[in-house]
Amino acid sequence: MFPAVLGDIVKVNYTGKLATGEVFDASPEDRPLQFEVGKNEVIPGFEQAVLGMVMGEKRTVVVTADQAYGQKLPEKIDEVELSILPEGVELTVGGKLEVTRADGSLFYVEVLAVTETTVTLDGNHPLAGKDLIFDIDMLEVTKKPKADFPPVQ
């Protein structure tokens, strides 16, 4: 059995928990997570955690906030006038709003507070500022085939 290294394609089942024990994510048993190690397809701390694992190995790791979704950034929290929001938007503290960027892409913000004239919105990732605990079960490690390049002439 070969340990996972950069460039390998791995298949894992995982459960992600907060320090409270609350599960925030898990791979479905019938659809494990597959990714190429080193290609930044998952958070950095998760990628680091699978390095060196072999097929059949199980591991529990703590991924610190700086290796997950980063710290909560105050500049991503903004108070905006209600008058700029579309009419009829439902605002509930703790609720989410879908926002369209100038390039047409979508992201979500959390409603932190609502007054008669303003709403405070948090654009940080919901897991920002949190250390994450992952139970990882390595199902498969596949060596990525080396590309065959024609000789340089």
Secondary structure, DSSP 4 states (H G I P E B T S, - for coil): -----TT-EEEEEEEEE-TTS-EEEE--TTS-EEEETTS-SS-HHHHHHHTT--TT-EEEEEE-GGGTT-PPPGGGEEEEEGGGSPTT----TT-EEEEE-TTS-EEEEEEEEE-SSEEEEE-S-TTTT--EEEEEEEEEEEPPPPP--PPP-
